[in-house]
Amino acid sequence: MQPTISIPQHWDYPRFALDQRTQDGIILGFYYYPNGTELAEQFGGGWRYALMPKKNSDELFHFQESQIQLLSPQELFSQIRAEIELYQQQIVILQQQLAAMTGGSTNG
């Protein structure tokens, strides 16, 4: 069974998804200020998003939906490719460490 989130019918649907990459970071969460509430009157109604600027960051920034800019397809490709290369380098290092522990055999 797929996990689901139910959104009330009288709310707009969010434009962005969890874990989506943007110009300002990765979306970690979102919340809604319904019209007619104190928060919506103070800050404007609609969706707000919590973004982490970098994968290992301890910072979290909050943006209105209108403030979020998606990456271009080229930027997204470059980011993902760089992350893949980083993980591949880490795998090689771990394999070398494992081989050193086992005397060259990585079969365990």
PyMOL commands that set and color helices and strands:
alter all, ss='L'
color gray80, all
select helices_A, chain A and resi 38-43+65-67+73-101
alter helices_A, ss='H'
color red, helices_A
select strands_A, chain A and resi 21-22+25-33+46-52+61-64
alter strands_A, ss='S'
color yellow, strands_A
deselect
rebuild
show_as cartoon
